[in-house]
Amino acid sequence: MSSSKVFYALGDFCQNTIFLLYDNIGHIFNYSCIVLGFFGLFYWLRRQKNFNDQAEKNPNQLK
């Protein structure tokens, strides 16, 4: 048995496993990443607004 047969078998196994996982998960992972990204964006924007409000109240800060 040559090494190419081993590598092709390993590649086929990995490819089938990945497609099996993708078919079962579907687009749930993609949608959850998008939702998590928007949640992080709005959280960061809210914190940035709080920092800007604090900077306006205290004019003695280094900017």
C-alpha positions in Angstrom: 0.0 0.0 0.0 1.5 3.3 -1.0 1.4 6.5 1.0 -0.8 8.2 -1.6 -3.6 5.8 -0.8 -3.3 6.6 2.9 -3.4 10.4 2.2 -6.3 10.1 -0.2 -8.3 8.0 2.3 -7.5 10.5 5.1 -8.6 13.4 2.8 -11.8 11.6 1.9 -12.6 10.9 5.6 -12.0 14.6 6.5 -14.0 15.8 3.6 -17.0 13.6 4.4 -16.8 14.5 8.1 -16.8 18.3 7.3 -19.7 18.0 4.9 -21.7 15.9 7.4 -21.2 18.5 10.1 -22.1 21.3 7.7 -25.3 19.6 6.6 -26.4 19.1 10.2 -25.5 22.6 11.4 -26.7 24.4 8.3 -26.6 28.2 8.4 -27.1 28.4 12.2 -23.4 29.1 12.8 -23.4 31.8 10.1 -26.5 33.5 11.5 -25.2 33.3 15.0 -21.9 35.0 14.0 -23.8 37.8 12.3 -26.0 38.3 15.4 -23.0 38.2 17.7 -21.2 40.7 15.5 -24.1 43.2 15.7 -24.4 42.7 19.4 -20.8 43.5 19.8 -21.1 46.5 17.5 -24.0 48.0 19.5 -22.3 47.3 22.8 -19.1 49.0 21.6 -21.1 52.0 20.3 -22.9 52.4 23.6 -19.6 52.3 25.6 -18.0 54.8 23.2 -21.0 57.1 23.8 -20.5 56.8 27.5 -16.7 57.6 27.1 -17.5 60.7 25.0 -20.1 61.9 27.5 -17.5 61.6 30.3 -14.9 63.4 28.3 -17.3 66.3 27.7 -18.0 66.6 31.4 -14.3 66.7 32.4 -12.4 69.3 30.3 -9.1 68.7 32.2 -8.4 65.4 30.5 -5.6 64.8 28.1 -7.0 64.2 24.7 
